[in-house]
Amino acid sequence: MTSIHVITDENKDAYEAILDEYFRLRHEIFVGERGWRDLERPDGRDVDAYDNDQATYLVALDNGRVIGGLRL
C-alpha cells in the first residue's frame, strides 16, 4: 500500500532512515540517471543547502520503501 508522509523539522527524527533513503534515491536519479555529475557525492546522497530545518518533505512509501518524494 502506498502512503504519503509529511516530514518536517518537528518529526524528522522519527524519519531518519526514510530521509536517508530519499536522499539516496535523489542521488540515483539526478546523478545516475540524468548524469548531473556536479551533484555527485561520495556518500551517494543528494543533499544541498535547501535540505535544512525549514524544509518540508512529502515522501511516498510503498510497503515501507521510498518510491518518490519532493522537498518544499
HUURCOR-V951798 format. One record per pair of residues at least 24 apart in sequence whose C-alpha atoms are under 10 Angstrom apart, sorted by the first residue. I is the first residue (numbers start at 1). J is the second residue. Records with the same first field share a line. If there is no record, write none. Layout:
I=J, J
This chain:
1=61, 62, 63, 64
2=60, 61, 62, 63, 64, 65, 66, 67
3=58, 59, 60, 61, 62, 63, 64, 66, 67
4=57, 58, 59, 60, 61, 62, 66, 68, 69
5=57, 58, 59, 60, 61, 69
6=56, 57, 58, 59, 60, 69, 70, 71
7=55, 56, 57, 58, 59, 71
8=52, 53, 54, 55, 56, 57, 58, 72
9=52, 53, 54, 55, 56, 57
10=53, 56
12=53, 56, 57
18=59, 60, 61, 64, 65, 66
19=45, 57, 59, 66, 69
20=44, 45, 46, 47, 66
21=45, 65, 66, 67, 68
22=46, 47, 57, 59, 60, 61, 65, 66, 67, 68, 69, 70
23=47, 48, 51, 66, 69
24=66
25=66, 67, 68, 69
26=68, 69, 70
